[in-house]
Amino acid sequence: MRNSDYLKKLYRPPLQKSKTQEFICLDKNEPPFSAFDSLDGLFCDEDILKLREYPNLYELYEKLSNFVDVNIENLLLTQGSEQALKSVFEVFVEQDDEVVYYSPSFAMYDVYSFQKKAKVIHLQFKDNRDMDINDILKNITLNTRLFSLISPHNFTGTTLSYKEIEKIVIHTKQTNTIFLLDEAYYHYENINSIDFIKNNSHVIITRTFSKALGIPGARVGYAISNKENIELLRKVKPIDEIDYLAGIIASKVLDNASAILNKNVKQVKKWQNIFNDSKLKNIKYLDTKANFILLKSNDYEYHKKLLIENKIIAKVNFNVQCLENCIRFSIIDDKNMEFILNLFKKEK
């Protein structure tokens, strides 16, 4: 019962009924649009009949290899990027190892650290939401087994420059630290980090189809690293990396990746610019490099009530100083974005 008692200390949110029929749910950083405007022709009879077979993903690996511009041996498909993150912890982190990352971060970092009984150092954001490169380097020492960076960050939308990330690559190599670069929002900022894996055996990059590629419900992600690391990660993967239908959907996404990315990224940039240029009373637009709008309110309780009364669920009540009195919501279609913008323009 010892492990059961240990797990009792870990909080996970309970199963809840979906609110999407009653509310506009914009609290999960989902993409503006699905990858597919129409389902016509997405699946054929042959696809459905092949559900009796276990998936063969080799053709998908070939397409992903061309899309990312790395060799197949440098890739591992995963059930969302969160499984890629889990595999990195499973392979490279042992009990009492030190891991370093920002707080708050993607929720699964704390879960995987807890499962491995690792010693966690939580870095803190500056008041302006920036990540401090000097603070990062100071906290990565010879005792650090793994450092993870989400860039752009899923809570703050802030990012580091190519040069700053390069400094981390060099420093983590010197300290013999695994550098896990979480790029879920890569396509919204597009800093080309692939060069970092070519001459650095300690760098692992994770990406996902859930954001700009428009299929979060399919749960498809991938890891990018050198051949040796990928082979290690493959040792702990499920028998089949992803399911057959997810593989079909991901393959069709890659066939149309340019158009899908253009539509989602263009929508995000458009509405970020509109909110930035709008005159809003008692609320300030905060610039981000991810796929959401982040606002700081001078009348927080009123604005939270305003959203709920209008059946909109946003991310609020952040437990971190740099996001105090902030409201974050995903960018979606023009009609709903105009509705939300007009809500904030109303006089109290």
Secondary structure by P-SEA (a helix, b strand, c coil): caaaaaaccbbbbcccccccccccccccccccccccccccccccaaaaaacccccccaaaaaaaaaaaccccccccccccaaaaaaaaaaccccccbbbbbccccccaaaaaaaaaccbbbbbbbcccccccaaaaaaaccccccbbbbccccccccccccaaaaaaaaaaaaaabbbbbbbccccccccccccccccccccbbbbbcccccccccccccccccccaaaaaaaaaacccccccaaaaaaaaaaaaaaaaaaaaaaaaaaaaaaaaaacccccbbbbbbcccbbbbbbccaaaaaaaaaaacccccccccccccccbbbbbbccaaaaaaaaaaaaccc
